Amino acid sequence: MSQSTGAAPEVEVRRSRRRRRTVSAYRDGDRIVVLIPATMSKRDEATWVADMVARVQRQERRKVRSDDDLVARASKLNDLYLGGMAVPSSVRWVTNQNARWGSCTPGDRTIRLSDRLQQMPAWVVDYVLVHELAHLIEAGHTPAFWAWVDRYPRADKAKGYLEGYSAAARLEPPPGGDVDGDEGEV
């Protein structure tokens, strides 16, 4: 059975005799396939299909940004804030940077960003990109380097965001296990 409405994706519902209680969904090309138990009622089917289509679409919106997207973003930021002077040979996401947000090797003009940034606002990622791009112009953290970085209008806000994020990650949970704050309010 297929359903299709305007801007909504094409949906294919597959009933399975082997399925007893579980429902799942996945993207197959341009359509979303929803797998349901053969015994499910039409009313439950309609509810589950809507829920599962929404879930697949949410997952797609949260999908990891690609290295190609990162290269394009770096190029745009370079043109906007660094006068086109910082052209990297590669810009990519990495999974092995847990102590820093990004790194740059001016010798081979490579930039790496921690994949932890992928869940942060775009303007924070942009700040880290500008910071690393600026190292292609000025290698150290000199006053000239910071002058380049500060051309990015949200530099101070992004620095504060990253400092706050890092500080919060180091916090201990409150003593006594009361996390919701209902008991012992001051």
N, C-alpha and C positions, 0 to 999 in steps of 0.2 A: 504494500500500500504506500503510495506517495502523496504528499500534501505539498502544495506550493501556493504562497500568497504574496503578491507584489514584492516588496523589499525583503520579506522574510526568506530565509534560506529554504531550499527544497528539503523536505524531511521524508525519510523512508522509515517506516515502522516495520520491524521484523518480529513476529511472534515465534517463540521457541517452546517446544514441548518439554525440553530438558530444563528450562528455567523454571524455578519454583517461586522465588521471592525477589530476585535481584533484577534491577533495571540498569542498563548502561547505555552510553551514547558515544559516538566518535564521528569525526569529520572524514568523509570519503569524497575527495574532490570538491565539487560544488555543493554537495548535499551533506546533511547530518543524518546518520543512521542511528535509530533508537531501538535497542533490543529489549523486549518485554516478555514476561511469561505468557504462554498461549491462553491460560485461563483468566487473564486479567479482563475486567469489565471495560466496556467502551468509555464509561465515565472516568474510571481510574486511568485508562490509557490517555485520555485527553489531558488530564492533570499531569501525569508523569512525562508525557511528550513535551509539554510546554516547559516544565521544570528542567528537563534534560537538555533541551535546545538552549535555554537560557544559560545553563551551566557551561555548555561547550562554548558559547559565544563569550562568556566571561573569561574562560580560560584563554581563548584566542586573544582577547584584548590585553591580557596580562603577559602574553608570550614575550620571551626574552628578545630584547633588541639585538639585531645582528651586527656583526663586525662591519658589514657594508653600510649600515645605517650610521654607525659610529664614524666611519671614514668620511661620509658625506657631512655629518654634523661638524666634525673637526675642520673640514675645508671651509664650511660656511663661517664658523667662529673665527678662523684664521683671517678670512677676508674682512669680516666685520670689525674685529678688535685688534688685530696684529698686522694690519696692512699687507697681508699676503706673504709675510716674511718667514713664516714658520710652516714649512711643507714637510710633513713626516713621510717616511718611507712605508710605514704601516701603523695602524691604530687598531687595537683589538682588545676584547674582553679576556681576562684571565681568571682562573679559579684559585690560584695559589698565592694571592696577595691578601693576607689577613691583617697585616700590621700597617698597611698604608692604603690610600685610596687609589693612587696611580703612580706610575713611574715612567721615566723617560731616559733613553740612552742617546745623548746627543751625537755620539760617534757614528752610530748607524741609523739615527733619526727614527727610532722606534718608540712608540708610546703604548703602554699597557694600562688598562683600567681594571680595578677590582670588580668582579661580577656582583659584589655586594651593592654597588651603586645602581644596579638595574632596578631596584625597588624604590629608589629615591626620586624626588621631583626632577624634571628635566633641567631646570635652572641650576641645580646642584651638580648634575653630571656635566653641564656646560662649563661651570666654574672649574671643575677638576680638569676638563679638557683644555681650557684656556691656560690653566696653571702649567700643565705638562707641555703644551705648545710653546709657552713662553720660554721653557728650558731649551728649545731649539734656537732661540735668539740669544739668550743669556743663561749659561749653564748653571751657575750657582744661585743662591737666594740673596742676591745683592740688591741694593736699592733700585738699580736699573731693572732688574728682574721684576720686582714688586710693582714698579711703575707700569710695566707691560701688563701684568695680571690685573692691576687696578683699572685698566681700561674696560674690563667687563663690569657693567653697571651693578650687578648683584654679587660682586665679589665678597663684600663684607657680610652680607646676609647669608651667603652660602658657607663661608668660613664658620660663622656662628652656628649654622645648622649642623655642620659636620662635627664641630667641637661638642655641641649638645648631644648629638647622637652617640659620640664616643664616650662621653661622660656617663650617659644613661646606661650604656652597655656594661659599664664597670660597677654600677650600683649593686649593693647587696639587697635581697628582698627584705621587707620589714620583719622584725623579730616577732615571734609568736604566731606566725602563720596567718594572721588576719589581713588579707589582701584587699578586701572590699571596703574597709574603713568603717564598718558598722559599729564595731566595738571600740571602746576607749577613745572616742573622739575628744579632741581638746577644745 
